[in-house]
Amino acid sequence: MNRVAGALPLRLSPGWNRLLSAVALLALWQGAAMAVADAALLPSPLATFQAGYAELMRGELLFHVAITLARVAVAFTLAMLIGSAIGILLGRSEPLDQIFNGWLVIGLNLPALVTMVLCYMWFGLTEVAAVLAVTINKVPTVAAIVREGTKALDRSLFEMTHVFGVKPSRVLTRVILPQLAPSLMAAARAGLALTWKIVLVVELLGRPNGVGFQIRTFFNFFDIASILAYSLAFIAAVVAIETFLLQPIDRRLGRWRRA
Amino acid sequence: MTGLVLRGVTREFSEPADRHVLRGVDLAIAPGEFVSLVGPSGSGKTTLLRLIAGLDTPDAGSVTWQAERRPRFGAVFQEPRLVPWLSILDNLLLVTGPDRRERARALLAEVELAGNEDALPGQLSGGMQRRAALARALLVEPEFLMLDEPLISLDSALAERMRSLLNTYWRERRTTTLLVTHNLSEAAELSTRILILSPTEGRITADCALPLPDPRQRNDRAVTAVLEDLRRMTQAWPRPDTPEARDPLSRAS
């Protein structure tokens, strides 16, 4: 059997490759920590784990992660609903797209920090202001992705439903949304990654709880181990959502394409 | 049952310049008629159907229904237009709602698709998809049935059985039906009237009533005589292997 020139002779299963990758990252981190040789500046993986475990035992870690996840969930849901509705409207109507495309471009380029500061100044340091700031940042991204998906919808199916006089609600749920599923999933993935990062900054600027608030607190105490522990705990939660919620939905929605 | 009147319907497309597809088409279809529209490729048959279905608007003229509201449409398009992610049964129920499930199953059996209710369209052959589209059109109990080459990809025996199904359906309900076909025999077998759409003039150039017994056989003497007349009328049409037939736009000027 010929082997492709330059290919690695070792072939492992995807699971082993992922495990190897994680071990390599930990080793790199450990090596860097040993090289820096200052636990306050770059704590080792073990020290970070111990800091996280201590926070977990005190009940703080789960509480703040849960608060942040709740904010992410509310802002994410609002942004997906509003952004999808706008995207479908713009994708289906050329005049509306021409009128509002400029608005969308402004929204896409508006710095998240500006929205956050303005929302806090207009509505005070409140929960509503925090969620609104995140939602406003996310809506243009979702709308832009869904708009492109809507433009690519199969027009012949619309003609069919028009001729048969199918109810608009049924056209939406049985014809439009399934076709938009790949765009909605792309928007959801991009949205989740963006939303949680913005939520942390919003919490850092103006909320009395959440992972962002904790990071600010540990920043004041120069506690890098706890900052890393909270970050890793939150990343783990988001990866779990991606793996156990978004990916199964994506697989389910794409079943007909494999038929 | 619903009638339909077209007056002076003109539709042209910008490419190539000044190309008329339809030029002042006048047509009246009485309630309960089974009308076949015959013409070669590029003569504007499908354009006419799109105008009647409300999928396009004429540049001049009018399409008027002899009813207070637009009739309930049943349609078979040139392509099956089944929703790829819905099962065959769900494709039928999409146009009616879930309460017609039993009737949908019965119609699928009539078009010889029993046992394929849960299949996805992509798992069926082109001919099976066309039959599913036919069942969908009949499921809505249409007041106006529009059929655009519904049997084109079926083998001859199956097409014969589907013609029989259509004929029985029409005789039982007298649904106003407009069939587009290039198959003169099919038109003669099913219709009460045949319209010839000229490939060069862009309008209906012959309107033949068929006061024939029902059901008919292709080899009936009366049907054969009508077919002979129709073949004489259409013998000047471009054959399928001529450049004009391959590119109907080339005839426009």
Interface residues (C-beta under 8 A of the other chain):
Chain A: S156 L157 E159 M160 T161 H162 V163 F164 G165 V166 K167 R170 R174 V175 P178 W256 A259
Chain B: A53 G54 L55 R70 R72 F73 G74 A75 F77 E79 R81 V83 P84 W85 L86 D90 L94 V95 G97 L120 G122 Q123 R136 V140 M146
